Amino acid sequence: MTAVDRIPAALARRIALAAQGFADPRPSGPVGTRQLGRLVDRLAVVQIDSVNVLSRSHYLPAFSRLGPYPREALDALSNRRHTLFEYWAHEASFLPVRLHPCLRWRMAAVQQEAWGSMTRVQRERPEYVASLLERVRDGGPLRASELQEERPNRPGSMWNWHAGKAALEYLFFTGALTAARRTAGFERVYDLPERVLPAAVLEAPTPTRPDAVRELVRTASRALGVATETDLRDYFRLTPADARTAIAELADAGELLPVEVDGWGRPAWLDPAARRPRWVRARALLSPFDSLVWERPRVERIFGFRYRLEIYTPAEKRVHGYYVLPFLLGDRLVARVDLKADRKAGVLRVQAAHLEEGADRAAVAAALAEELRLMAGWMDLPDVAVAERGDLWPDLSRALGAAA
């Protein structure tokens, strides 16, 4: 029987942060596509989200780890160089193109993996779906807004797709179409994979589902450092059966090491190559969709930080705010701030600021003020303004005044 190592909770936290890129100092010089490409390859999944109250979410993980960088450099990786591709991984995400073959099983299993209107339009109007594929093949890239389709009269808007959008999404899910780029309004532009993705990627052999899932779990393990079965499964939204089989096979091969982490209360798995830093001196504001914090039970387990996204909570019932970013200082999550980019006024607005219990108020306020100034400059916002909400706002306001 394999011996199980025991890892202190603080070390597990540092391992997780190092695996996610927070143990390295930020570059001292300009950041370009090379550093961004390495980062995305390390994370493997950069989640996309349409909320733009602060910034499109996929731009924030690189800023959190690398500091200010030209956002067009990240766009170039997907829009021109096509070293990244867009697909349903954790959620809608950018991924390194090397992972494309490992997700073809999901494309083939569209009837089991996809949902609602996508499979319904294929079932009820297969000829229409086929006609849109031919339209793209003959006429080039296509946006759903170019189709003359009436939108359903249902409450809400996020998933309120007309038939044309559902059909294009079905083709996107199956891999018959891919995303050539996103428009300035964040609309997906669909095109044929052979006109977008590198030929070497498309010609790469398609692994079996077990082989592909094993590579996805291996990739998740490297990105997480130390993780439970649920953590490993959640990274690419795998089924429990698939994930358990892959974990067992990787453990048998010595590619995952069983460990017990103090306080976790459940078995965990360690990437044998994971760094074990003695300290982490990070300073970062984290998108709600950052891979460090997107799985809320893991965040609570590692950081003792209960985090809930309140975008869909009525304003009068919100505890911390609308678009709340955790603040990482050292190896702890020490505060949370509700941020909004007021582009018209040129102001980064801190709509609420809350300190975590036990954190050093003065040190947190000073570090957070510096990070907010850095973010505001990156976003071309000349000023930072703090609203009188939350228990940290007076200290933060003073720290910002001192730093001005």
C-alpha positions as a Markdown table, in Angstrom:
| # | Residue | x | y | z |
|---|---|---|---|---|
| 1 | Met | 0.0 | 0.0 | 0.0 |
| 2 | Thr | 1.3 | 3.5 | -1.0 |
| 3 | Ala | 2.4 | 5.6 | 2.0 |
| 4 | Val | 0.4 | 8.8 | 2.4 |
| 5 | Asp | 2.3 | 11.9 | 3.2 |
| 6 | Arg | 0.8 | 14.5 | 5.5 |
| 7 | Ile | 1.1 | 18.2 | 4.5 |
| 8 | Pro | 0.5 | 21.2 | 6.8 |
| 9 | Ala | -2.3 | 23.4 | 5.6 |
| 10 | Ala | 0.0 | 26.4 | 5.2 |
| 11 | Leu | 2.3 | 24.5 | 2.9 |
| 12 | Ala | -0.7 | 23.2 | 0.8 |
| 13 | Arg | -1.8 | 26.8 | 0.5 |
| 14 | Arg | 1.7 | 27.9 | -0.8 |
| 15 | Ile | 1.8 | 24.9 | -3.2 |
| 16 | Ala | -1.5 | 25.9 | -4.6 |
| 17 | Leu | -0.5 | 29.5 | -5.0 |
| 18 | Ala | 2.8 | 28.5 | -6.7 |
| 19 | Ala | 1.0 | 26.2 | -9.1 |
| 20 | Gln | -1.2 | 29.1 | -10.1 |
| 21 | Gly | 1.7 | 31.4 | -10.7 |
| 22 | Phe | 1.7 | 33.6 | -7.6 |
| 23 | Ala | 5.1 | 32.5 | -6.1 |
| 24 | Asp | 7.0 | 34.3 | -8.9 |
| 25 | Pro | 7.8 | 38.0 | -8.9 |
| 26 | Arg | 6.1 | 40.1 | -11.5 |
| 27 | Pro | 8.3 | 40.9 | -14.5 |
| 28 | Ser | 10.3 | 44.1 | -14.2 |
| 29 | Gly | 10.1 | 44.9 | -17.9 |
| 30 | Pro | 7.4 | 45.0 | -20.6 |
| 31 | Val | 5.1 | 42.0 | -20.8 |
| 32 | Gly | 4.3 | 40.5 | -24.2 |
| 33 | Thr | 2.8 | 37.5 | -25.9 |
| 34 | Arg | 5.7 | 35.2 | -24.8 |
| 35 | Gln | 5.0 | 35.7 | -21.1 |
| 36 | Leu | 1.3 | 35.6 | -21.7 |
| 37 | Gly | 1.5 | 32.4 | -23.6 |
| 38 | Arg | 3.5 | 30.8 | -20.9 |
| 39 | Leu | 1.0 | 31.9 | -18.3 |
| 40 | Val | -2.0 | 30.5 | -20.2 |
| 41 | Asp | -0.2 | 27.3 | -20.8 |
| 42 | Arg | 0.5 | 27.0 | -17.1 |
| 43 | Leu | -3.1 | 27.8 | -16.1 |
| 44 | Ala | -4.5 | 25.8 | -19.0 |
| 45 | Val | -7.9 | 27.4 | -18.7 |
| 46 | Val | -8.8 | 31.1 | -18.7 |
| 47 | Gln | -12.5 | 31.5 | -18.1 |
| 48 | Ile | -14.4 | 34.0 | -20.2 |
| 49 | Asp | -17.3 | 36.0 | -18.9 |
| 50 | Ser | -19.4 | 38.8 | -20.4 |
| 51 | Val | -19.7 | 41.0 | -17.3 |
| 52 | Asn | -17.8 | 44.2 | -18.1 |
| 53 | Val | -18.5 | 46.4 | -15.0 |
| 54 | Leu | -14.7 | 46.4 | -14.4 |
| 55 | Ser | -13.0 | 44.5 | -17.2 |
| 56 | Arg | -13.7 | 41.5 | -19.3 |
| 57 | Ser | -12.8 | 38.7 | -16.9 |
| 58 | His | -10.2 | 36.9 | -19.1 |
| 59 | Tyr | -7.9 | 40.0 | -19.0 |
| 60 | Leu | -7.6 | 40.0 | -15.2 |
| 61 | Pro | -5.7 | 36.8 | -14.4 |
| 62 | Ala | -2.7 | 37.9 | -16.4 |
| 63 | Phe | -2.8 | 41.3 | -14.7 |
| 64 | Ser | -3.1 | 39.6 | -11.3 |
| 65 | Arg | 0.1 | 37.6 | -11.9 |
| 66 | Leu | 2.2 | 39.7 | -14.3 |
| 67 | Gly | 1.1 | 43.2 | -13.5 |
| 68 | Pro | 0.3 | 45.8 | -16.3 |
| 69 | Tyr | 0.4 | 44.4 | -19.8 |
| 70 | Pro | -1.1 | 45.4 | -23.2 |
| 71 | Arg | -4.4 | 43.7 | -23.5 |
| 72 | Glu | -4.0 | 43.6 | -27.2 |
| 73 | Ala | -1.1 | 41.1 | -26.6 |
| 74 | Leu | -3.6 | 38.7 | -25.1 |
| 75 | Asp | -6.0 | 39.3 | -27.9 |
| 76 | Ala | -3.3 | 38.4 | -30.4 |
| 77 | Leu | -2.8 | 34.9 | -28.9 |
| 78 | Ser | -6.4 | 34.0 | -29.9 |
| 79 | Asn | -7.3 | 36.4 | -32.7 |
| 80 | Arg | -4.2 | 36.3 | -34.8 |
| 81 | Arg | -1.6 | 33.8 | -33.7 |
| 82 | His | -4.2 | 31.2 | -32.7 |
| 83 | Thr | -2.1 | 29.7 | -30.0 |
| 84 | Leu | -5.2 | 29.8 | -27.9 |
| 85 | Phe | -8.7 | 28.6 | -28.8 |
| 86 | Glu | -12.1 | 29.0 | -27.3 |
| 87 | Tyr | -14.2 | 26.2 | -26.0 |
| 88 | Trp | -16.3 | 24.9 | -23.2 |
| 89 | Ala | -13.8 | 23.7 | -20.6 |
| 90 | His | -14.5 | 24.9 | -17.1 |
| 91 | Glu | -17.0 | 27.3 | -18.6 |
| 92 | Ala | -16.5 | 29.2 | -21.8 |
| 93 | Ser | -12.7 | 29.5 | -21.8 |
| 94 | Phe | -9.5 | 30.2 | -23.7 |
| 95 | Leu | -7.2 | 27.2 | -23.7 |
| 96 | Pro | -3.8 | 26.4 | -25.3 |
| 97 | Val | -4.4 | 24.8 | -28.7 |
| 98 | Arg | -2.4 | 21.7 | -27.5 |
| 99 | Leu | -5.6 | 20.7 | -25.5 |
| 100 | His | -7.9 | 20.7 | -28.6 |
| 101 | Pro | -7.5 | 17.0 | -29.3 |
| 102 | Cys | -8.2 | 16.3 | -25.6 |
| 103 | Leu | -11.7 | 17.9 | -25.8 |
| 104 | Arg | -12.8 | 16.2 | -29.0 |
| 105 | Trp | -14.6 | 13.5 | -27.0 |
| 106 | Arg | -16.8 | 16.3 | -25.5 |
| 107 | Met | -17.5 | 17.6 | -29.0 |
| 108 | Ala | -18.5 | 14.1 | -30.1 |
| 109 | Ala | -20.7 | 13.6 | -27.0 |
| 110 | Val | -22.7 | 16.8 | -27.7 |
| 111 | Gln | -26.1 | 15.1 | -26.9 |
| 112 | Gln | -24.9 | 14.2 | -23.4 |
| 113 | Glu | -22.6 | 17.2 | -22.7 |
| 114 | Ala | -24.5 | 20.2 | -24.3 |
| 115 | Trp | -27.8 | 21.6 | -23.0 |
| 116 | Gly | -31.2 | 22.9 | -23.8 |
| 117 | Ser | -31.7 | 25.0 | -26.9 |
| 118 | Met | -28.5 | 23.7 | -28.6 |
| 119 | Thr | -29.6 | 20.1 | -28.8 |
| 120 | Arg | -33.2 | 21.0 | -29.4 |
| 121 | Val | -32.5 | 23.1 | -32.5 |
| 122 | Gln | -30.5 | 20.2 | -34.0 |
| 123 | Arg | -33.3 | 17.7 | -33.1 |
| 124 | Glu | -36.1 | 19.9 | -34.5 |
| 125 | Arg | -34.4 | 21.7 | -37.3 |
| 126 | Pro | -31.4 | 19.7 | -38.5 |
| 127 | Glu | -31.6 | 21.2 | -42.0 |
| 128 | Tyr | -31.3 | 24.7 | -40.6 |
| 129 | Val | -28.3 | 23.8 | -38.6 |
| 130 | Ala | -26.7 | 22.2 | -41.7 |
| 131 | Ser | -27.5 | 25.3 | -43.8 |
| 132 | Leu | -25.7 | 27.6 | -41.4 |
| 133 | Leu | -22.6 | 25.4 | -41.5 |
| 134 | Glu | -22.7 | 25.7 | -45.3 |
| 135 | Arg | -23.2 | 29.4 | -45.1 |
| 136 | Val | -20.0 | 29.8 | -43.1 |
| 137 | Arg | -18.2 | 27.4 | -45.4 |
| 138 | Asp | -19.2 | 29.4 | -48.5 |
| 139 | Gly | -19.5 | 32.9 | -47.1 |
| 140 | Gly | -16.9 | 33.1 | -44.4 |
| 141 | Pro | -17.1 | 34.1 | -40.7 |
| 142 | Leu | -20.5 | 34.7 | -39.2 |
| 143 | Arg | -22.0 | 36.4 | -36.1 |
| 144 | Ala | -25.3 | 35.4 | -34.7 |
| 145 | Ser | -26.5 | 39.0 | -34.9 |
| 146 | Glu | -26.2 | 38.8 | -38.7 |
| 147 | Leu | -29.1 | 36.3 | -38.8 |
| 148 | Gln | -32.6 | 37.4 | -39.2 |
| 149 | Glu | -34.1 | 35.5 | -36.4 |
| 150 | Glu | -36.6 | 36.6 | -33.8 |
| 151 | Arg | -35.4 | 36.4 | -30.2 |
| 152 | Pro | -37.7 | 34.5 | -27.8 |
| 153 | Asn | -39.9 | 36.6 | -25.6 |
| 154 | Arg | -38.6 | 35.3 | -22.3 |
| 155 | Pro | -37.3 | 37.1 | -19.2 |
| 156 | Gly | -33.6 | 37.5 | -19.0 |
| 157 | Ser | -31.1 | 37.8 | -21.7 |
| 158 | Met | -27.9 | 35.7 | -21.1 |
| 159 | Trp | -29.3 | 32.4 | -22.5 |
| 160 | Asn | -32.3 | 33.9 | -24.3 |
| 161 | Trp | -31.0 | 32.7 | -27.7 |
| 162 | His | -32.8 | 32.8 | -31.0 |
| 163 | Ala | -32.7 | 29.7 | -33.2 |
| 164 | Gly | -29.8 | 30.9 | -35.2 |
| 165 | Lys | -27.6 | 31.5 | -32.1 |
| 166 | Ala | -28.5 | 28.1 | -30.7 |
| 167 | Ala | -27.7 | 26.5 | -34.1 |
| 168 | Leu | -24.3 | 28.2 | -34.2 |
| 169 | Glu | -23.6 | 27.3 | -30.6 |
| 170 | Tyr | -24.5 | 23.6 | -31.5 |
| 171 | Leu | -21.9 | 23.7 | -34.3 |
| 172 | Phe | -19.4 | 25.4 | -32.0 |
| 173 | Phe | -19.9 | 22.7 | -29.4 |
| 174 | Thr | -19.4 | 19.9 | -31.8 |
| 175 | Gly | -16.3 | 21.5 | -33.2 |
| 176 | Ala | -17.7 | 21.9 | -36.7 |
| 177 | Leu | -17.2 | 25.7 | -36.1 |
| 178 | Thr | -14.8 | 27.5 | -33.8 |
| 179 | Ala | -14.4 | 31.1 | -32.6 |
| 180 | Ala | -12.3 | 33.1 | -35.0 |
| 181 | Arg | -12.4 | 36.1 | -32.6 |
| 182 | Arg | -14.6 | 38.2 | -30.4 |
| 183 | Thr | -15.9 | 41.6 | -31.5 |
| 184 | Ala | -15.5 | 44.8 | -29.6 |
| 185 | Gly | -19.0 | 44.1 | -28.2 |
| 186 | Phe | -17.8 | 40.6 | -27.1 |
| 187 | Glu | -19.8 | 38.7 | -29.7 |
| 188 | Arg | -18.4 | 35.5 | -30.9 |
| 189 | Val | -17.4 | 35.3 | -34.6 |
| 190 | Tyr | -17.8 | 31.7 | -35.9 |
| 191 | Asp | -15.7 | 30.2 | -38.6 |
| 192 | Leu | -14.4 | 26.8 | -39.8 |
| 193 | Pro | -11.6 | 25.3 | -37.7 |
| 194 | Glu | -9.4 | 24.9 | -40.7 |
| 195 | Arg | -9.4 | 28.6 | -41.3 |
| 196 | Val | -8.6 | 29.4 | -37.7 |
| 197 | Leu | -6.6 | 26.7 | -35.9 |
| 198 | Pro | -3.1 | 25.5 | -36.8 |
| 199 | Ala | -3.1 | 22.6 | -39.2 |
| 200 | Ala | -0.8 | 20.7 | -36.9 |
| 201 | Val | -3.4 | 20.8 | -34.2 |
| 202 | Leu | -6.3 | 19.7 | -36.4 |
| 203 | Glu | -4.2 | 16.9 | -37.9 |
| 204 | Ala | -3.1 | 15.6 | -34.4 |
| 205 | Pro | -4.6 | 12.2 | -33.6 |
| 206 | Thr | -7.7 | 12.2 | -31.5 |
| 207 | Pro | -7.0 | 10.3 | -28.2 |
| 208 | Thr | -9.5 | 8.0 | -26.8 |
| 209 | Arg | -11.8 | 9.4 | -24.2 |
| 210 | Pro | -9.9 | 7.7 | -21.3 |
| 211 | Asp | -6.6 | 9.0 | -22.6 |
| 212 | Ala | -7.9 | 12.5 | -23.1 |
| 213 | Val | -9.5 | 12.7 | -19.7 |
| 214 | Arg | -6.3 | 11.4 | -18.1 |
| 215 | Glu | -4.4 | 14.2 | -19.8 |
| 216 | Leu | -7.0 | 16.8 | -18.6 |
| 217 | Val | -6.7 | 15.5 | -15.0 |
| 218 | Arg | -2.9 | 15.6 | -15.4 |
| 219 | Thr | -3.1 | 19.2 | -16.6 |
| 220 | Ala | -5.5 | 20.2 | -13.8 |
| 221 | Ser | -3.1 | 18.7 | -11.2 |
| 222 | Arg | -0.2 | 20.8 | -12.5 |
| 223 | Ala | -2.4 | 23.9 | -12.4 |
| 224 | Leu | -3.6 | 23.2 | -8.9 |
| 225 | Gly | -0.5 | 21.8 | -7.3 |
| 226 | Val | -2.4 | 19.9 | -4.5 |
| 227 | Ala | -6.1 | 19.0 | -5.0 |
| 228 | Thr | -9.0 | 16.8 | -3.9 |
| 229 | Glu | -10.8 | 14.6 | -6.4 |
| 230 | Thr | -13.5 | 17.3 | -6.7 |
| 231 | Asp | -11.0 | 20.0 | -7.4 |
| 232 | Leu | -9.4 | 17.9 | -10.2 |
| 233 | Arg | -12.7 | 17.1 | -11.7 |
| 234 | Asp | -14.0 | 20.6 | -11.6 |
| 235 | Tyr | -11.2 | 22.2 | -13.5 |
| 236 | Phe | -12.4 | 20.8 | -16.8 |
| 237 | Arg | -15.9 | 19.9 | -15.6 |
| 238 | Leu | -15.4 | 16.1 | -15.8 |
| 239 | Thr | -17.8 | 13.5 | -14.7 |
| 240 | Pro | -17.1 | 11.7 | -11.4 |
| 241 | Ala | -16.6 | 8.4 | -13.0 |
| 242 | Asp | -14.2 | 9.7 | -15.7 |
| 243 | Ala | -12.2 | 11.7 | -13.1 |
| 244 | Arg | -11.9 | 8.8 | -10.6 |
| 245 | Thr | -10.7 | 6.4 | -13.2 |
| 246 | Ala | -8.1 | 8.9 | -14.5 |
| 247 | Ile | -6.9 | 9.8 | -11.0 |
| 248 | Ala | -6.5 | 6.1 | -10.1 |
| 249 | Glu | -4.5 | 5.4 | -13.2 |
| 250 | Leu | -2.3 | 8.5 | -12.7 |
| 251 | Ala | -1.7 | 7.5 | -9.1 |
| 252 | Asp | -0.7 | 4.0 | -10.1 |
| 253 | Ala | 1.8 | 5.5 | -12.6 |
| 254 | Gly | 3.2 | 7.7 | -9.9 |
| 255 | Glu | 2.0 | 10.9 | -11.6 |
| 256 | Leu | -0.2 | 11.8 | -8.6 |
| 257 | Leu | 0.8 | 11.3 | -5.0 |
| 258 | Pro | -1.8 | 10.7 | -2.4 |
| 259 | Val | -1.5 | 13.1 | 0.5 |
| 260 | Glu | -3.4 | 14.2 | 3.6 |
| 261 | Val | -3.7 | 18.0 | 4.2 |
| 262 | Asp | -4.2 | 19.1 | 7.7 |
| 263 | Gly | -7.8 | 20.4 | 8.1 |
| 264 | Trp | -9.0 | 19.4 | 4.7 |
| 265 | Gly | -10.8 | 16.3 | 6.0 |
| 266 | Arg | -10.7 | 14.5 | 2.7 |
| 267 | Pro | -8.0 | 12.7 | 0.6 |
| 268 | Ala | -5.9 | 14.9 | -1.7 |
| 269 | Trp | -3.5 | 14.4 | -4.6 |
| 270 | Leu | -0.2 | 16.2 | -5.1 |
| 271 | Asp | 1.6 | 16.9 | -8.4 |
| 272 | Pro | 5.0 | 15.3 | -7.9 |
| 273 | Ala | 6.6 | 18.3 | -9.7 |
| 274 | Ala | 4.8 | 20.9 | -7.6 |
| 275 | Arg | 6.9 | 23.6 | -6.0 |
| 276 | Arg | 6.9 | 23.8 | -2.2 |
| 277 | Pro | 7.9 | 27.4 | -1.6 |
| 278 | Arg | 8.8 | 28.5 | 1.9 |
| 279 | Trp | 6.9 | 31.7 | 1.4 |
| 280 | Val | 4.7 | 33.5 | -1.1 |
| 281 | Arg | 4.9 | 37.3 | -1.4 |
| 282 | Ala | 2.0 | 37.9 | -3.8 |
| 283 | Arg | -0.2 | 41.0 | -4.1 |
| 284 | Ala | -3.1 | 40.7 | -6.4 |
| 285 | Leu | -6.8 | 41.5 | -7.0 |
| 286 | Leu | -8.5 | 38.4 | -8.3 |
| 287 | Ser | -11.3 | 38.2 | -10.8 |
| 288 | Pro | -14.4 | 36.2 | -9.5 |
| 289 | Phe | -13.7 | 33.9 | -12.4 |
| 290 | Asp | -9.9 | 33.4 | -11.7 |
| 291 | Ser | -8.9 | 29.7 | -11.6 |
| 292 | Leu | -7.5 | 30.3 | -8.1 |
| 293 | Val | -11.0 | 31.1 | -6.7 |
| 294 | Trp | -13.6 | 29.8 | -9.1 |
| 295 | Glu | -14.3 | 26.7 | -7.0 |
| 296 | Arg | -15.8 | 28.2 | -3.9 |
| 297 | Pro | -15.4 | 25.1 | -1.6 |
| 298 | Arg | -11.7 | 24.9 | -2.5 |
| 299 | Val | -11.3 | 28.6 | -1.6 |
| 300 | Glu | -12.9 | 28.0 | 1.8 |
| 301 | Arg | -10.8 | 24.9 | 2.4 |
| 302 | Ile | -7.5 | 26.5 | 1.5 |
| 303 | Phe | -7.9 | 30.1 | 2.6 |
| 304 | Gly | -10.8 | 30.0 | 5.1 |
| 305 | Phe | -12.4 | 32.5 | 2.9 |
| 306 | Arg | -16.2 | 32.2 | 2.2 |
| 307 | Tyr | -16.8 | 33.7 | -1.2 |
| 308 | Arg | -20.0 | 34.1 | -3.0 |
| 309 | Leu | -20.7 | 36.0 | -6.3 |
| 310 | Glu | -23.6 | 38.4 | -5.6 |
| 311 | Ile | -24.2 | 39.7 | -9.2 |
| 312 | Tyr | -27.6 | 37.9 | -9.3 |
| 313 | Thr | -28.5 | 38.9 | -5.7 |
| 314 | Pro | -30.9 | 41.8 | -5.3 |
| 315 | Ala | -29.0 | 44.9 | -4.4 |
| 316 | Glu | -30.6 | 45.3 | -1.0 |
| 317 | Lys | -29.6 | 41.8 | -0.1 |
| 318 | Arg | -25.9 | 42.0 | -1.1 |
| 319 | Val | -23.4 | 41.6 | 1.7 |
| 320 | His | -20.2 | 42.7 | 0.0 |
| 321 | Gly | -21.2 | 44.2 | -3.4 |
| 322 | Tyr | -21.9 | 43.5 | -7.1 |
| 323 | Tyr | -18.5 | 42.6 | -8.6 |
| 324 | Val | -16.3 | 41.7 | -5.7 |
| 325 | Leu | -12.7 | 40.9 | -6.1 |
| 326 | Pro | -10.7 | 39.0 | -3.3 |
| 327 | Phe | -7.4 | 40.7 | -2.4 |
| 328 | Leu | -4.4 | 38.3 | -2.1 |
| 329 | Leu | -1.6 | 39.6 | 0.1 |
| 330 | Gly | 1.3 | 37.2 | 0.8 |
| 331 | Asp | -0.3 | 33.8 | 0.9 |
| 332 | Arg | -3.7 | 34.9 | 2.4 |
| 333 | Leu | -6.9 | 36.4 | 1.1 |
| 334 | Val | -7.1 | 39.5 | 3.4 |
| 335 | Ala | -9.8 | 41.7 | 1.9 |
| 336 | Arg | -12.5 | 42.0 | -0.7 |
| 337 | Val | -13.4 | 45.1 | -2.8 |
| 338 | Asp | -16.4 | 45.8 | -5.0 |
| 339 | Leu | -14.9 | 47.5 | -8.1 |
| 340 | Lys | -16.4 | 49.4 | -11.0 |
| 341 | Ala | -14.6 | 51.1 | -13.9 |
| 342 | Asp | -16.3 | 54.5 | -14.5 |
| 343 | Arg | -14.8 | 55.0 | -17.9 |
| 344 | Lys | -16.8 | 58.2 | -18.6 |
| 345 | Ala | -15.5 | 59.9 | -15.5 |
| 346 | Gly | -12.0 | 58.3 | -15.6 |
| 347 | Val | -12.4 | 56.8 | -12.2 |
| 348 | Leu | -11.8 | 53.3 | -10.7 |
| 349 | Arg | -14.6 | 53.2 | -8.1 |
| 350 | Val | -14.2 | 51.2 | -5.0 |
| 351 | Gln | -17.9 | 50.8 | -4.1 |
| 352 | Ala | -17.2 | 48.8 | -0.9 |
| 353 | Ala | -14.1 | 47.5 | 0.9 |
| 354 | His | -14.1 | 44.8 | 3.6 |
| 355 | Leu | -11.3 | 43.5 | 5.7 |
| 356 | Glu | -11.0 | 39.8 | 6.6 |
| 357 | Glu | -10.9 | 38.9 | 10.2 |
| 358 | Gly | -7.4 | 38.8 | 11.7 |
| 359 | Ala | -5.8 | 40.7 | 8.8 |
| 360 | Asp | -3.5 | 43.7 | 9.6 |
| 361 | Arg | -5.7 | 46.7 | 8.8 |
| 362 | Ala | -2.9 | 49.2 | 8.1 |
| 363 | Ala | -0.7 | 46.8 | 6.0 |
| 364 | Val | -3.7 | 45.6 | 4.0 |
| 365 | Ala | -4.9 | 49.2 | 3.3 |
| 366 | Ala | -1.5 | 50.3 | 2.1 |
| 367 | Ala | -0.9 | 47.3 | -0.1 |
| 368 | Leu | -4.4 | 47.4 | -1.5 |
| 369 | Ala | -4.1 | 51.2 | -2.3 |
| 370 | Glu | -0.9 | 50.4 | -4.3 |
| 371 | Glu | -2.6 | 47.6 | -6.2 |
| 372 | Leu | -5.6 | 49.8 | -7.0 |
| 373 | Arg | -3.4 | 52.6 | -8.3 |
| 374 | Leu | -1.6 | 50.0 | -10.5 |
| 375 | Met | -4.9 | 48.6 | -11.8 |
| 376 | Ala | -6.3 | 52.1 | -12.5 |
| 377 | Gly | -3.2 | 53.0 | -14.5 |
| 378 | Trp | -3.4 | 49.8 | -16.5 |
| 379 | Met | -7.1 | 50.6 | -17.3 |
| 380 | Asp | -6.3 | 54.2 | -18.2 |
| 381 | Leu | -8.3 | 55.5 | -15.3 |
| 382 | Pro | -6.6 | 58.6 | -13.8 |
| 383 | Asp | -8.3 | 58.4 | -10.4 |
| 384 | Val | -9.4 | 56.0 | -7.7 |
| 385 | Ala | -12.4 | 56.9 | -5.5 |
| 386 | Val | -13.6 | 55.0 | -2.4 |
| 387 | Ala | -17.2 | 54.9 | -1.4 |
| 388 | Glu | -18.1 | 54.9 | 2.3 |
| 389 | Arg | -19.1 | 51.3 | 2.5 |
| 390 | Gly | -17.5 | 48.4 | 4.3 |
| 391 | Asp | -15.2 | 48.3 | 7.3 |
| 392 | Leu | -12.0 | 49.0 | 5.4 |
| 393 | Trp | -13.0 | 52.1 | 3.5 |
| 394 | Pro | -11.6 | 54.8 | 5.9 |
| 395 | Asp | -8.2 | 53.2 | 6.1 |
| 396 | Leu | -8.1 | 52.6 | 2.3 |
| 397 | Ser | -9.2 | 56.1 | 1.6 |
| 398 | Arg | -6.4 | 57.4 | 3.8 |
| 399 | Ala | -3.8 | 55.1 | 2.2 |
| 400 | Leu | -4.8 | 56.2 | -1.3 |
| 401 | Gly | -4.5 | 59.8 | -0.2 |
| 402 | Ala | -1.0 | 59.2 | 1.1 |
| 403 | Ala | 0.0 | 57.4 | -2.1 |
| 404 | Ala | -1.4 | 60.1 | -4.4 |
